[in-house]
Amino acid sequence: MAYSYRCKDYPGMEACPASFTAESEAELWKHIELHGSVAHQEEPDKWSSEDRQQIKSLIRES
C-alpha cells in the first residue's frame, strides 16, 4: 500500500505543485512536514490539531 498527498488540495495552497507518495503514512508525514517548513516557511511543530486533521483528511491510500 502507498500513501499520497497533494499540497494543492489544502485550502489556500492551490498554486503549490508539490505532491508526495510514500510507503507508510509516517514517512509521508515527514515529507509533508519538511515541505511545509522549506517551501512555505511554516513550523510544523506549531500546526494545530485542526491543521493536522485537515491534512490527514487529504491523505489518500492506494
C-alpha positions in Angstrom: 0.0 0.0 0.0 1.1 3.6 -0.6 0.0 6.9 0.8 -0.1 10.2 -1.1 -0.7 13.8 -0.5 -1.0 16.8 -2.8 -0.3 20.2 -1.3 -2.6 22.0 -3.7 -5.6 20.1 -2.1 -5.1 22.0 1.1 -7.2 25.3 1.2 -5.1 28.2 0.3 -2.3 26.1 -1.3 -3.9 25.7 -4.7 -0.8 27.1 -6.5 1.6 24.7 -4.9 2.6 21.8 -7.3 4.1 19.6 -4.7 2.9 16.0 -4.2 4.3 13.2 -2.2 3.9 9.4 -2.2 5.4 7.1 0.5 5.2 3.5 1.6 3.8 4.4 5.0 1.7 7.2 6.5 4.5 8.0 9.0 7.0 8.5 6.1 4.5 10.6 4.2 4.1 12.9 7.3 7.9 13.5 7.3 7.7 14.7 3.7 4.7 16.9 4.4 6.3 18.5 7.4 9.7 19.0 5.6 7.9 20.6 2.6 5.8 22.9 4.9 9.0 24.0 6.5 11.2 24.5 3.4 8.6 25.6 0.8 6.1 27.5 2.9 8.3 28.7 5.8 5.9 27.1 8.3 6.8 25.5 11.6 5.1 22.0 11.6 5.5 21.6 15.3 3.2 24.6 15.7 0.5 23.2 13.4 -2.8 23.0 15.3 -4.6 19.7 15.7 -7.2 21.1 13.3 -4.5 21.7 10.7 -3.2 18.2 11.1 -6.7 16.8 10.9 -7.2 18.7 7.6 -4.0 17.3 6.2 -4.9 13.8 7.3 -8.2 14.1 5.6 -6.4 14.8 2.3 -4.1 11.7 2.5 -5.0 9.1 0.0 -4.3 5.3 0.2 -3.6 3.3 -2.9 
